[in-house]
Amino acid sequence: MAAGIAWFAPFALIEKYLNLDVARVIGLYLNIPIAALVTIALFHAKGSRNQRRYDSFLGDYSYPVYLLHWPMGALASWTSIHALFAFVFALVLTFLSSSVVVLLVDPIVSRVRATLKRPVSRDGNAGMVPPADPVEAA
């Protein structure tokens, strides 16, 4: 957190007092190689069992949160409550809807995916019953 503030503060001060948009552009293009280096470092990091569980939890929720944060924010913004409360309401809605996806939808999708990935049997079926041939059905 402190490193992020230390990185952000000079650019914020330059933009505030010098009114230069250059600070934002420089910050963007300097963050790209830094993000690449952090990604490489995290890829090679070895974590404990608890860290891997936490990482798996974040990974499971990342895509549903990405997909649902905008609709839940729009839903929360339609309420006539104060902006801060709408933001908190949107966070709660996003977490609850993402939990529904992770706990109820993901297991079903995983089962279907596992069924489709089964090895092909001798009769050519890959775990699923092939659709009937419309010519033979007639």
C-alpha positions in Angstrom: 0.0 0.0 0.0 2.8 2.4 1.0 4.6 1.6 -2.2 1.5 2.4 -4.3 1.0 5.7 -2.5 4.7 6.6 -2.9 4.4 5.7 -6.6 1.2 7.7 -7.2 1.9 10.8 -5.1 4.5 12.5 -7.3 2.3 12.1 -10.4 -0.7 13.5 -8.5 1.3 16.5 -7.3 2.7 17.2 -10.8 -0.8 17.1 -12.3 -2.4 19.1 -9.5 0.2 22.0 -9.4 1.5 22.0 -12.9 -1.7 21.0 -14.7 0.2 18.7 -17.0 -1.5 15.7 -18.5 2.0 14.3 -19.1 2.1 13.0 -15.6 -0.8 10.7 -16.3 0.7 9.4 -19.6 4.1 8.8 -18.1 2.5 7.0 -15.1 0.5 4.8 -17.5 3.5 3.8 -19.6 5.8 3.3 -16.6 3.2 1.1 -15.0 3.1 -1.3 -17.9 6.7 -2.7 -17.4 6.3 -2.6 -13.7 3.1 -4.7 -13.9 4.9 -7.1 -16.2 7.8 -7.5 -13.7 5.4 -8.0 -10.8 3.5 -10.6 -12.9 6.7 -12.5 -13.6 7.8 -12.4 -10.0 4.4 -13.6 -8.8 4.4 -16.4 -11.4 7.7 -17.8 -9.9 6.7 -17.2 -6.3 6.2 -20.2 -4.0 3.4 -19.8 -1.5 2.2 -21.7 1.5 -1.0 -23.7 1.5 -3.0 -20.8 3.0 -1.7 -18.4 0.4 -2.6 -20.8 -2.4 -6.2 -21.2 -0.9 -6.5 -17.4 -0.7 -5.2 -17.1 -4.3 -7.7 -19.8 -5.5 -10.5 -17.9 -3.7 -9.6 -14.6 -5.4 -9.2 -16.4 -8.8 -12.6 -18.0 -8.4 -14.3 -14.7 -7.7 -12.3 -12.5 -10.1 -14.2 -13.2 -13.3 -17.7 -13.1 -11.8 -16.9 -9.8 -10.1 -15.6 -8.5 -13.4 -18.8 -9.5 -15.2 -21.2 -8.4 -12.5 -19.8 -5.2 -11.0 -21.2 -3.0 -13.7 -24.8 -4.3 -13.7 -24.9 -4.4 -9.9 -23.5 -0.8 -9.8 -26.2 0.3 -12.3 -28.9 -1.4 -10.2 -27.6 0.3 -7.0 -27.4 3.7 -8.7 -31.1 3.5 -9.5 -31.9 3.7 -5.8 -32.5 7.1 -4.4 -29.9 6.7 -1.6 -26.8 8.7 -1.0 -23.8 8.0 -3.4 -21.7 6.4 -0.6 -24.5 4.0 0.4 -25.2 3.2 -3.2 -21.5 2.3 -3.6 -21.7 0.0 -0.5 -24.9 -1.5 -1.8 -23.3 -2.2 -5.2 -20.4 -3.9 -3.4 -22.7 -6.1 -1.4 -24.8 -6.9 -4.5 -21.7 -7.7 -6.5 -20.3 -10.0 -3.8 -23.6 -11.8 -3.3 -24.3 -12.3 -7.1 -20.7 -13.4 -7.6 -21.1 -15.9 -4.7 -24.2 -17.3 -6.4 -22.2 -17.8 -9.6 -19.2 -19.3 -7.9 -21.3 -21.6 -5.6 -24.2 -22.6 -7.9 -23.3 -22.0 -11.5 -19.6 -23.0 -11.6 -20.1 -26.6 -10.3 -22.7 -27.2 -13.0 -20.4 -25.8 -15.7 -17.5 -27.8 -14.4 -19.6 -31.0 -14.5 -20.7 -30.3 -18.1 -17.1 -29.5 -19.1 -15.8 -32.7 -17.5 -18.5 -34.7 -19.3 -17.5 -33.2 -22.6 -13.8 -33.8 -22.0 -14.2 -37.5 -21.3 -12.2 -39.7 -23.5 -13.9 -41.1 -26.6 -15.2 -44.6 -26.0 -14.9 -47.4 -28.5 -18.3 -46.6 -30.0 -17.3 -43.0 -30.7 -19.2 -41.3 -27.9 -17.4 -38.8 -25.8 -19.5 -39.2 -22.7 -22.6 -37.5 -24.3 -25.3 -39.2 -26.3 -24.9 -37.9 -29.9 -27.9 -36.2 -31.3 -30.2 -38.3 -33.4 -29.6 -38.2 -37.2 -32.7 -36.4 -38.7 -32.5 -38.6 -41.8 -32.7 -41.8 -39.8 -35.4 -40.5 -37.5 -37.8 -40.0 -40.5 
